[in-house]
Amino acid sequence: MIEQDTIKLLRECDAGVKMGVASIDDVLEKVKSDKLKKYLSDCKIEHDALKSEIQELLNKYQDDGKDPNPMAKAMSWMKTNMKMMADASDSTIADLMTDGCNMGVKSLNEYLNQYKAADEVSKDITKRLIKLEEKLAKDIREFL
């Protein structure tokens, strides 16, 4: 049970990290403010570091991880592009990223509750990912 919950939690973190990086990549080149660009770039670097940790653990369990849900990824991409066509401002980017962070925090907390038997290492990674998402949402509030 511990191993199964650990793998499932790591898979969800893997999908979440990939979704976060893809979302940042979708908007990064459109950001006008150097400060907002730095927040997003720094967050992407931290996501990539967590992604490496997650991949290392998944490899230990001989698991390929998980890609984000294709429908969720497509919907996110469409929402981003529609909003950016209407208003390509830093405020719009901050709004989109805040929504994404909030959804990530919600989902990751649900997975933490769902996979209670997961080992402490995978729970710690999940909590660090949650903190990273919360921090970005807080840091970019000034751009809303």
C-alpha positions in Angstrom: 0.0 0.0 0.0 2.8 2.4 0.9 4.6 1.9 -2.4 1.4 2.1 -4.5 0.4 5.4 -2.8 3.9 6.7 -3.1 4.0 6.0 -6.8 0.5 7.5 -7.4 1.4 10.7 -5.4 4.7 11.1 -7.3 2.9 10.6 -10.6 0.4 13.4 -9.8 3.3 15.7 -8.7 5.1 14.8 -12.0 2.0 15.8 -14.0 1.6 19.0 -11.9 5.2 20.1 -12.4 4.9 19.5 -16.1 1.7 21.5 -16.3 3.3 24.3 -14.3 6.3 24.5 -16.6 4.2 24.3 -19.7 2.0 27.2 -18.4 4.9 29.4 -17.6 6.4 28.6 -21.1 3.1 29.6 -22.7 3.3 33.2 -21.3 6.9 33.9 -20.5 7.9 35.5 -23.8 4.8 37.8 -23.6 5.6 39.3 -20.2 6.6 42.9 -20.2 7.7 43.5 -16.6 11.2 42.4 -15.8 10.0 41.7 -12.2 7.2 39.4 -13.3 9.5 37.7 -15.8 11.9 37.0 -13.0 9.2 35.6 -10.7 8.1 33.3 -13.5 11.6 32.3 -14.5 12.7 31.6 -11.0 9.5 29.5 -10.4 10.2 27.5 -13.6 13.8 26.8 -12.4 12.4 25.5 -9.1 9.7 23.4 -10.9 12.5 21.9 -13.0 14.5 21.0 -9.9 11.5 19.3 -8.3 10.8 17.6 -11.6 14.3 16.0 -11.5 13.8 14.9 -7.9 10.4 13.4 -8.8 11.9 11.6 -11.9 14.7 10.2 -9.8 12.2 8.7 -7.4 10.0 7.4 -10.1 13.0 5.7 -11.7 13.7 4.0 -8.4 10.2 2.5 -8.6 10.6 1.8 -12.3 7.7 4.1 -13.2 7.5 6.4 -16.2 5.6 9.1 -14.4 2.6 10.9 -15.7 1.9 13.6 -18.3 -0.7 16.2 -17.6 -4.3 15.3 -18.7 -4.4 16.2 -22.4 -7.8 17.7 -22.0 -6.8 19.9 -19.1 -3.6 20.9 -21.0 -5.6 21.8 -24.1 -8.2 23.8 -22.1 -5.5 25.7 -20.3 -3.8 26.5 -23.6 -7.0 27.7 -25.1 -8.0 29.8 -22.1 -4.5 31.4 -22.1 -4.6 32.2 -25.8 -8.1 33.5 -25.8 -7.4 35.8 -22.8 -4.1 36.9 -24.3 -5.7 37.8 -27.6 -8.2 40.0 -25.8 -5.7 41.6 -23.5 -2.0 40.7 -23.6 -1.1 42.5 -20.4 1.0 41.5 -17.4 -2.3 41.7 -15.4 -3.8 39.0 -17.7 -0.7 36.8 -17.3 -0.8 37.3 -13.5 -4.5 36.4 -13.5 -3.9 33.2 -15.6 -1.0 32.1 -13.5 -2.8 32.7 -10.2 -5.7 30.6 -11.4 -3.2 27.8 -12.4 -1.4 28.0 -9.1 -4.7 27.8 -7.2 -5.9 24.8 -9.2 -2.5 23.2 -8.6 -2.6 23.8 -4.8 -6.1 22.4 -4.6 -5.3 19.3 -6.6 -2.1 18.6 -4.8 -3.8 18.9 -1.4 -6.5 16.5 -2.6 -3.8 14.0 -3.7 -2.0 14.3 -0.3 -5.3 13.4 1.4 -6.1 10.6 -1.1 -2.7 8.9 -0.9 -2.2 9.0 2.9 0.0 5.9 2.9 2.6 7.5 0.6 6.1 7.7 2.1 7.4 10.9 3.8 9.8 11.8 0.9 7.0 12.0 -1.7 4.7 13.8 0.8 7.6 16.3 1.4 8.0 16.9 -2.4 4.2 17.4 -2.7 4.3 20.0 0.1 7.2 21.8 -1.4 5.4 21.9 -4.7 2.3 23.3 -3.0 4.5 26.0 -1.3 6.1 26.9 -4.6 2.7 27.4 -6.2 1.4 29.4 -3.2 4.5 31.6 -3.3 4.2 32.4 -7.0 0.5 33.3 -6.5 1.4 35.6 -3.7 4.5 37.1 -5.4 2.5 38.1 -8.6 -0.5 39.7 -6.8 0.9 43.1 -7.4 0.4 42.5 -11.2 -3.3 41.6 -10.9 
